[in-house]
């Protein structure tokens, strides 16, 4: 038998076990392999969102980077090295839990979570990020969660309307909302109008103005609440800036 003919016969026989093994592995691979890529993509989206917040909020201090990252769900801050962006630079390591799902050959959908670690190098000359690094065994740093004013706008306006421009009644109406004690509250009366300011964090501010005609609420924009810009105070609620977007 010619060598080429023999080779043509033997080669498939040699490769067949490997091909069969590959097919069996693909069919029987563990469920987590199905949702792994989707979960990693989800964790990467969270890292992208955090990176955008760093730039949008013009952060530069290590503590602020850690605090902002720690506000995101499913994020653990593992380490922070450095002090400021432009002097020492800041290295931040985050462990982010991504949620994913995938459909198996039989049509069944499996879901699972994957922990992915990211290293952010912030300054001093440029910013960079390393994705899917080996996760250190460090315990997460304790990051206090900010309170939130989500869903309060309508409730606040409804509660203040019947109170009228009476500061004492307005204070009671706000107390009755059952807000997180960490939400800062401020009230100011000027003539026949009462200004109210609720602040949960730097960029989570709700203002209200109450006069004889009723109550109005307003949320200043993210740009307006940047450090050095519009303060979240009852005085702002009574000012000419109330209700106006950035100029």
C-alpha positions in Angstrom: 0.0 0.0 0.0 1.4 3.4 -1.0 2.6 5.5 2.0 0.2 8.3 1.2 -2.7 6.0 1.2 -1.7 4.4 4.4 -1.3 7.9 6.0 -4.8 8.9 4.8 -6.2 5.8 6.5 -4.2 6.0 9.8 -4.4 9.7 10.4 -8.2 9.8 11.0 -7.9 6.7 13.2 -5.3 8.5 15.3 -7.2 11.8 15.6 -10.6 10.2 16.2 -10.2 9.7 19.9 -9.1 13.3 20.4 -12.0 14.6 18.3 -14.4 12.4 20.3 -13.0 13.6 23.5 -13.4 17.2 22.4 -17.1 16.6 21.5 -17.7 14.9 24.8 -16.1 17.7 26.7 -18.2 20.3 24.9 -21.4 18.4 25.6 -20.6 17.7 29.2 -18.6 20.8 30.2 -19.6 22.3 33.6 -22.5 24.7 33.7 -20.3 27.6 34.8 -18.4 27.5 31.5 -21.7 28.5 29.8 -22.3 31.7 31.8 -18.6 32.5 32.5 -18.1 34.9 29.5 -21.4 36.7 30.1 -20.5 37.1 33.8 -17.1 38.5 33.0 -18.6 40.9 30.5 -21.1 42.1 33.2 -18.2 42.7 35.7 -16.3 44.6 33.0 -19.3 46.8 32.4 -19.3 47.7 36.1 -15.6 48.5 36.0 -16.3 50.8 33.0 -19.1 52.5 34.9 -16.8 53.1 37.9 -14.0 54.5 35.6 -16.5 56.9 34.1 -17.6 58.1 37.5 -14.0 58.7 38.5 -13.6 61.1 35.5 -17.1 62.6 35.7 -16.7 63.5 39.4 -13.1 64.8 38.9 -11.8 62.7 41.8 -8.1 62.9 42.8 -7.9 61.6 46.4 -7.4 57.9 47.2 -10.2 57.9 49.8 -12.6 59.4 47.3 -11.8 56.8 44.6 -12.3 54.0 47.1 -15.6 55.5 48.4 -17.0 56.0 44.9 -16.1 52.5 43.8 -17.6 51.0 47.0 -21.0 52.6 46.3 -21.6 50.2 43.3 -23.4 46.9 44.1 -21.3 43.8 43.9 -18.0 45.7 44.3 -15.4 45.0 47.0 -12.5 47.4 47.4 -9.5 45.1 48.2 -6.7 47.7 48.4 -5.9 51.3 48.0 -2.3 52.5 47.6 -1.2 56.2 47.3 -2.7 59.5 48.4 -3.5 61.7 45.4 -3.7 61.4 41.6 -1.1 64.0 40.7 1.5 63.4 43.5 1.9 59.7 44.4 -0.7 58.3 42.0 -3.4 55.9 43.3 -3.5 52.2 42.8 -6.9 50.7 43.4 -7.8 47.0 43.3 -11.5 46.0 43.0 -13.2 42.6 43.1 -16.4 42.8 41.1 -19.0 40.1 41.0 -20.5 39.7 37.5 -23.8 38.0 36.8 -24.2 35.9 33.7 -26.3 33.3 32.0 -26.0 30.9 29.0 -28.2 28.4 27.2 -27.1 24.8 26.9 -27.7 22.5 23.9 -30.9 21.2 25.4 -32.3 24.7 25.7 -31.9 25.0 29.5 -30.6 28.3 30.7 -27.9 28.3 33.5 -27.1 31.3 35.6 -24.1 32.0 37.7 -21.7 34.6 39.2 -18.0 35.1 38.6 -15.7 37.2 40.7 -13.3 39.3 38.5 -10.6 41.5 39.9 -9.4 44.8 38.3 -6.4 47.1 39.0 -6.8 50.8 38.4 -3.7 52.9 38.1 -4.8 56.5 38.5 -2.0 58.9 37.8 0.4 60.5 38.4 1.1 60.9 34.7 -1.7 58.8 33.1 -4.5 56.4 34.0 -4.6 52.7 33.1 -6.5 49.6 34.0 -5.7 45.9 34.2 -8.6 43.5 33.8 -9.1 40.0 35.1 -6.0 40.0 37.3 -5.4 37.4 40.0 -7.6 38.3 42.9 -5.6 38.9 46.1 -6.7 37.2 49.3 -7.2 40.5 51.1 -10.4 41.1 53.0 -12.4 43.9 51.5 -11.9 47.4 53.0 -14.9 48.7 55.0 -16.6 51.3 52.7 -19.7 53.0 54.1 -22.6 53.1 51.7 -24.2 56.5 51.0 -27.9 56.9 51.8 -30.1 57.5 48.8 -33.0 59.8 47.8 -34.3 57.5 45.0 -38.0 57.6 44.9 -38.3 60.5 47.3 -39.2 63.3 44.9 -42.9 62.6 44.5 -43.4 61.6 48.1 -41.7 64.9 49.3 -43.9 67.1 47.1 -47.0 65.3 48.1 -46.1 65.6 51.8 -45.2 69.3 51.7 -48.2 70.5 49.8 -50.7 70.2 52.7 -48.2 71.6 55.2 -48.1 75.0 53.5 -45.4 77.6 54.1 -45.1 76.7 57.8 -41.6 75.5 58.7 -42.7 73.6 61.8 -45.3 71.6 59.9 -42.8 71.1 57.0 -40.2 69.6 59.4 -42.8 67.2 60.7 -43.9 66.3 57.2 -40.3 65.5 56.2 -39.8 63.5 59.4 -42.8 61.4 58.5 -41.2 60.3 55.3 -38.9 58.0 57.3 -35.7 59.0 55.4 -32.4 57.5 56.2 -31.0 59.3 59.3 -27.8 60.0 57.3 -29.7 62.2 54.9 -28.8 65.8 55.7 -31.9 68.1 56.1 -32.0 71.9 56.0 -34.9 74.3 56.3 -35.0 78.1 55.8 -37.9 80.5 55.9 -37.8 83.7 53.9 -41.0 85.8 54.0 -43.9 83.6 53.0 -41.8 80.8 51.5 -39.9 77.9 53.0 -36.9 76.3 51.4 -36.0 72.7 52.0 -32.8 70.8 51.1 -32.2 67.1 51.4 -28.7 65.8 50.6 -27.8 62.1 50.6 -24.3 62.5 49.0 -22.4 65.0 46.9 -24.5 64.4 43.7 -27.8 63.2 45.3 -29.6 66.4 46.3 -33.3 67.2 46.4 -34.6 70.8 46.9 -38.1 72.0 47.6 -39.8 75.3 47.8 -43.1 75.8 49.6 -45.4 78.8 49.4 -49.1 79.5 49.6 -49.6 78.1 46.1 -48.1 74.7 47.1 -44.8 72.8 46.9 -42.3 72.4 44.1 -39.3 70.1 44.1 -36.1 70.2 42.0 -33.0 68.1 41.6 -29.9 70.1 40.5 -27.9 68.3 37.7 -24.7 66.4 38.3 -22.7 69.3 36.8 -24.3 71.8 39.0 -23.5 69.8 42.1 -19.8 69.5 41.4 -17.5 70.8 44.1 -17.3 74.6 44.0 -20.5 74.9 42.1 -24.2 75.0 43.3 -24.5 74.1 47.0 -27.3 71.8 48.2 -28.8 74.1 50.7 -32.2 75.5 51.7 -30.9 78.9 50.6 -30.4 77.5 47.0 -34.1 76.3 47.1 -35.1 79.9 47.8 -32.7 81.5 45.2 -33.3 82.5 41.6 -31.3 79.4 40.6 -34.1 77.0 41.8 -35.5 75.0 38.9 -32.9 76.1 36.3 -30.5 73.8 34.5 -26.8 74.5 34.0 -25.9 77.7 32.0 
